Amino acid sequence: MIAADTREVRSGIPEKPVKLGLYVKSRMLNTGDYAFTGDVLIERKTAEDFIASVYDGRSFEQASRISSICGNPLLMIENQLKDALESASNKAAI
């Protein structure tokens, strides 16, 4: 079973495993965007959001929180990080 955070429905991603015959339940998750049976949590970010979260410190807080409650935390970065870095104001921070 996969639990998808309700805020992820707009992304269209929860529909993909359903098409493969998997059961996906939408619910509000306190941590992460997707929870899989077997102690796996995924935090999904676009490349642009990842860069913004590094700048404002959210990414480190989220990584700490997800790894403290899950044995198999994953960070999924969507889109090309290289392209997003081209418009970043402080590339060295990333």
N, C-alpha and C positions, 0 to 999 in steps of 0.2 A: 504494500500500500504506500502511496505517496500523499502527503499532506502538502497542499500548496497554500501559501498565505493568500488571503482574499484580495490583497492589493496586487497580486501577480496575475489575476485573471485578464486584465487589460493587455498584458504582454502577448497573450496567445500561446505561451509555452505550456501551460497545463493541459491544453488540448492535444498536444503531440503524443504524450504517453497513452492517453485514452485511445487514440487511433491505433496504438500498438496492442490494445487489449488490456492495459493496466488500469487499476482502479485509482482515481485521483479524487481526493476529498478537499474541497476548499474550506479553510477555516482560518481564523486569525492566529498567527503564530507569534509568540513573544520574541523569539530569536530565530533568525534565518528566514529564507524565503520558501524553502522546500525541505521537508523532513521525510526521510525514507525509513522504512522498517530496517532495523539492523544498526541503529545508532549513527546515522548519516544525516548531517545538516548541510544545506547549501545556501550560501549567501550569493545572490546574483546581482551584479552591477554592470552597467554599461561602462565602457572605458572612460567616458567623460565623467560619470558619477564617481568612479573609482579615484580619478585624479582629484576631484573636488573633495572627496572624503579623506584623502591623504592630507590635503592642505588644511582642512578644518579639524583633523584628528579623529573623525568618526571611524575611519577604517581600523585603527588600532584598538579602539574600544570594542567595536563589533567583533574583531578577530579574537580578542581576549575573552569576550562573553561566549562566543560560539564554541571556542575550544575548551572552555571550562565546563560546559554541560554536555559535550558530545565527544565520543571517541574518534569520530571520523569527520572532522569539519572540512568543508571545501569552499573555496572562493571561485566563483565562475565569473570571468570578465568577458563581457559580450562586446563585439565590435573590435576593430583594430586599435590596440593601445598605441601603436606607432603613429597612426593618424591623429589620435586625440592628443598626443604629446606635442604635435606641431603647433597647436594653439595654446598650449600650457604656458603660463606666465613664468613659472619657476621649475624648469625641467630637472634641475639638480635635486629638488625635494622628492621627486618621484624615484 
